[in-house]
């Protein structure tokens, strides 16, 4: 699902906002987590399953860090921040490395296994062997996998460094990692930056109005600037031969497309977060 489609603008987003403001605060985080997984799994449900499994690994690593620290929970039942006086044991370092390596291996597999296989097959052909000796792997890259793996990894790193407290609620962690406004196109948000918002958020008409303005601005950048510039760039790159000034048109158009595409999606993500009391 994409922010600029009619399905998102006229159906998904109004339904999420309506349910969000009708439910009491304690249910809102669960609603956002559920809707975020529905948003991400709309194109391919297996992508949502993959993200759920990745979330489970990092959540457990955070719990291990909290338990091995030996710090008692506070009066509300939350884990305490691992301050500088807490000795980082071997087990805690192992939990951190499990989180980092699991995320990096997941990212490396989906992003580079196809590239690596193609190069190995080319090398085998160059050496005179049959290309069929190496099976071809066609791996579909899940949308936004870079964003949610780095977000999830930042959680374990922030907890280990003592910059944020471990989460005790798995639903809260799923909401943090799968939060649909910044899931597909970013920006990447570190856990330490929004930790307090998982427990308390303010909702005002001013923030909601600012959110609508940001979302409209971002959609304008995407539809009115990025998409037309992309059309010009595609026509230039597809041409058999170009004059030098036509080539510059293509280069500049592509630069505008990339910039306003990311800028537009970032503005829309900020707007959606503001509508739901974040930021």
C-alpha positions as CSV (number, residue, x, y, z in Angstrom):
1,X,0.0,0.0,0.0
2,X,1.3,3.5,-0.9
3,X,0.5,6.8,0.7
4,X,-0.6,8.4,-2.5
5,X,-3.2,5.8,-3.6
6,X,-6.9,6.4,-3.2
7,X,-7.1,3.2,-1.1
8,X,-4.9,4.7,1.6
9,X,-6.1,8.3,1.5
10,X,-9.9,7.6,1.3
11,X,-10.2,4.3,3.1
12,X,-7.3,3.1,5.2
13,X,-6.2,6.3,6.8
14,X,-9.7,7.6,7.8
15,X,-10.6,4.2,9.2
16,X,-7.3,4.1,11.3
17,X,-7.8,7.7,12.6
18,X,-11.4,7.1,13.5
19,X,-10.7,3.9,15.4
20,X,-7.6,5.5,17.0
21,X,-9.5,8.4,18.6
22,X,-12.5,6.2,19.5
23,X,-10.4,3.8,21.5
24,X,-9.0,4.5,25.0
25,X,-5.2,5.2,25.1
26,X,-4.2,1.8,26.4
27,X,-5.7,0.2,23.2
28,X,-4.3,2.6,20.7
29,X,-0.8,1.2,20.5
30,X,-2.2,-2.3,19.8
31,X,-4.4,-0.8,17.1
32,X,-1.5,1.0,15.4
33,X,0.6,-2.3,15.5
34,X,-2.3,-4.3,14.0
35,X,-3.0,-1.7,11.3
36,X,0.7,-1.3,10.5
37,X,1.0,-5.1,9.9
38,X,-2.1,-4.9,7.7
39,X,-0.6,-2.0,5.8
40,X,2.8,-3.8,5.3
41,X,1.3,-7.2,4.4
42,X,-1.2,-5.8,1.9
43,X,1.0,-6.5,-1.1
44,X,2.6,-9.7,0.3
45,X,1.5,-11.2,3.7
46,X,4.8,-13.1,4.0
47,X,6.6,-9.8,4.4
48,X,4.6,-9.1,7.5
49,X,5.5,-12.6,8.8
50,X,9.2,-11.9,8.2
51,X,9.0,-8.6,10.0
52,X,7.2,-10.2,12.9
53,X,9.9,-12.9,13.3
54,X,12.6,-10.2,13.1
55,X,10.8,-8.2,15.8
56,X,10.6,-11.3,18.1
57,X,14.4,-11.8,17.9
58,X,15.2,-8.2,18.9
59,X,12.5,-8.1,21.6
60,X,13.9,-11.2,23.2
61,X,17.5,-9.7,23.0
62,X,16.2,-6.6,24.8
63,X,14.6,-8.8,27.6
64,X,17.9,-10.7,28.0
65,X,19.8,-7.5,28.4
66,X,17.3,-6.4,31.1
67,X,17.4,-9.7,32.9
68,X,21.2,-10.0,32.9
69,X,21.6,-6.5,34.2
70,X,20.3,-7.6,37.5
71,X,18.3,-4.4,37.9
72,X,14.9,-4.7,39.6
73,X,11.8,-3.3,37.9
74,X,10.3,0.0,39.1
75,X,7.0,0.5,40.9
76,X,5.1,0.4,37.6
77,X,6.7,-2.9,36.5
78,X,8.9,-1.3,33.8
79,X,12.6,-2.3,33.3
80,X,15.2,0.3,34.3
81,X,17.7,1.9,32.1
82,X,21.1,0.2,32.1
83,X,23.2,3.0,33.5
84,X,27.0,3.3,33.3
85,X,27.3,1.6,36.7
86,X,25.9,-1.7,35.3
87,X,28.6,-4.1,34.2
88,X,28.2,-5.3,30.6
89,X,28.6,-9.0,31.0
90,X,29.6,-11.5,28.3
91,X,26.0,-12.7,28.0
92,X,24.8,-9.1,27.4
93,X,27.4,-8.6,24.7
94,X,26.3,-11.9,23.1
95,X,22.6,-10.7,23.1
96,X,23.6,-7.5,21.5
97,X,25.6,-9.3,18.8
98,X,22.8,-11.7,18.1
99,X,20.5,-8.7,17.5
100,X,23.0,-7.0,15.2
101,X,24.0,-10.1,13.2
102,X,20.4,-11.4,12.8
103,X,19.4,-8.1,11.3
104,X,22.5,-7.7,9.1
105,X,22.2,-11.3,7.8
106,X,18.5,-10.8,7.0
107,X,19.3,-7.6,5.1
108,X,22.3,-9.1,3.3
109,X,20.3,-12.1,2.2
110,X,17.4,-10.3,0.6
111,X,19.5,-7.5,-0.8
112,X,22.6,-9.3,-2.1
113,X,22.0,-13.0,-2.5
114,X,20.7,-12.5,-6.0
115,X,23.6,-10.3,-6.9
116,X,26.1,-12.8,-5.5
117,X,24.5,-15.7,-7.3
118,X,24.6,-13.9,-10.7
119,X,28.3,-13.1,-10.3
120,X,29.1,-16.7,-9.3
121,X,27.2,-18.0,-12.3
122,X,29.1,-15.6,-14.6
123,X,32.4,-16.7,-13.1
124,X,31.5,-20.4,-13.6
125,X,30.7,-19.7,-17.3
126,X,34.0,-17.8,-17.7
127,X,35.8,-20.9,-16.3
128,X,34.2,-23.1,-19.0
129,X,31.7,-24.8,-16.7
130,X,28.0,-25.1,-17.2
131,X,26.0,-22.2,-15.8
132,X,23.3,-24.7,-14.7
133,X,25.8,-26.0,-12.0
134,X,24.8,-23.1,-9.9
135,X,21.0,-22.7,-9.4
136,X,19.6,-19.3,-10.0
137,X,18.0,-17.6,-7.0
138,X,15.2,-15.1,-7.5
139,X,14.6,-13.4,-4.2
140,X,11.9,-10.8,-4.0
141,X,13.2,-7.8,-1.9
142,X,10.6,-6.9,0.8
143,X,9.7,-3.3,0.7
144,X,11.2,-1.2,3.4
145,X,13.4,-4.0,4.9
146,X,16.3,-1.6,5.3
147,X,14.2,0.8,7.4
148,X,12.7,-1.7,9.8
149,X,15.9,-3.7,10.3
150,X,17.9,-0.7,11.2
151,X,15.1,0.5,13.5
152,X,15.0,-2.8,15.2
153,X,18.8,-3.0,15.6
154,X,18.8,0.5,17.1
155,X,16.6,-0.8,19.9
156,X,19.1,-3.3,21.1
157,X,22.0,-0.9,20.7
158,X,20.2,1.9,22.7
159,X,19.2,-0.5,25.5
160,X,22.8,-1.8,25.7
161,X,24.3,1.7,25.8
162,X,21.8,2.7,28.5
163,X,20.2,5.4,26.3
164,X,16.7,3.8,26.6
165,X,14.9,1.3,28.8
166,X,13.9,-2.1,27.6
167,X,10.3,-2.7,26.6
168,X,8.3,-5.2,28.6
169,X,5.3,-5.3,26.2
170,X,5.8,-7.0,22.9
171,X,2.9,-5.2,21.3
172,X,4.6,-1.9,22.0
173,X,7.8,-3.2,20.3
174,X,5.8,-4.3,17.3
175,X,4.2,-0.9,17.0
176,X,7.6,0.8,17.2
177,X,9.1,-1.4,14.5
178,X,6.1,-1.6,12.2
179,X,4.7,1.9,12.6
180,X,3.3,2.4,9.1
181,X,4.0,6.2,8.6
182,X,7.8,5.5,8.4
183,X,7.8,1.8,7.6
184,X,8.1,1.9,3.8
185,X,10.2,5.0,3.0
186,X,11.6,6.2,6.3
187,X,12.9,8.3,7.9
188,X,14.7,5.8,10.2
189,X,13.8,6.7,13.8
190,X,15.9,5.5,16.7
191,X,14.1,3.9,19.6
192,X,15.7,6.3,22.1
193,X,14.1,9.2,20.2
194,X,10.5,8.0,20.7
195,X,10.7,5.8,23.8
196,X,8.6,8.2,25.9
197,X,5.9,8.4,23.1
198,X,5.3,4.7,23.5
199,X,4.0,5.5,27.1
200,X,2.5,9.0,26.7
201,X,1.3,11.0,23.7
202,X,-0.4,14.4,23.6
203,X,-3.3,15.0,21.1
204,X,-4.3,18.5,20.2
205,X,-6.1,20.1,17.3
206,X,-3.0,22.1,16.5
207,X,-0.9,19.0,16.1
208,X,-3.6,17.3,14.0
209,X,-3.9,20.4,11.7
210,X,-0.1,20.5,11.3
211,X,-0.2,16.8,10.5
212,X,-2.7,17.4,7.7
213,X,-0.6,20.3,6.4
214,X,2.6,18.2,6.4
215,X,0.8,15.3,4.7
216,X,-0.7,17.5,2.0
217,X,2.7,19.2,1.4
218,X,4.4,15.8,1.1
219,X,1.7,14.5,-1.3
220,X,2.1,17.6,-3.4
221,X,5.9,17.0,-3.7
222,X,5.4,13.4,-4.7
223,X,2.6,13.8,-7.2
224,X,3.2,17.3,-8.6
225,X,7.1,17.3,-8.7
226,X,8.6,13.8,-8.2
227,X,6.3,11.9,-10.6
228,X,6.5,14.3,-13.5
229,X,10.3,14.6,-13.1
230,X,10.5,10.8,-13.1
231,X,8.6,10.7,-16.4
232,X,11.1,13.1,-18.0
233,X,14.0,11.1,-16.6
234,X,12.6,7.8,-17.9
235,X,12.1,9.2,-21.4
236,X,15.7,10.5,-21.4
237,X,17.2,7.3,-20.2
238,X,15.2,5.2,-22.6
239,X,16.2,7.3,-25.7
240,X,18.6,5.7,-28.2
241,X,20.5,8.9,-28.6
242,X,20.5,12.3,-27.0
243,X,22.0,15.7,-27.5
244,X,24.1,16.9,-24.6
245,X,21.5,19.3,-23.4
246,X,18.8,16.6,-23.5
247,X,21.0,14.4,-21.4
248,X,21.3,17.2,-18.9
249,X,17.5,17.4,-18.8
250,X,17.4,13.8,-17.9
251,X,20.1,14.0,-15.2
252,X,18.5,17.1,-13.5
253,X,15.0,15.5,-13.7
254,X,16.3,12.4,-12.1
255,X,17.9,14.4,-9.3
256,X,14.7,16.2,-8.7
257,X,12.7,13.0,-8.7
258,X,15.0,11.3,-6.1
259,X,15.0,14.4,-3.8
260,X,11.3,15.2,-3.9
261,X,10.4,11.6,-3.7
262,X,12.2,11.1,-0.4
263,X,11.3,14.6,0.8
264,X,7.6,14.0,0.0
265,X,7.4,10.7,1.8
266,X,9.3,12.1,4.8
267,X,6.8,15.0,5.1
268,X,3.9,12.6,4.8
269,X,5.4,10.4,7.5
270,X,5.8,13.4,9.8
271,X,2.2,14.4,9.1
272,X,0.8,11.0,9.9
273,X,2.8,10.8,13.1
274,X,1.5,14.3,14.1
275,X,-2.1,13.2,13.5
276,X,-1.6,10.4,16.0
277,X,0.0,12.5,18.6
278,X,3.7,11.6,17.9
279,X,6.6,14.0,17.2
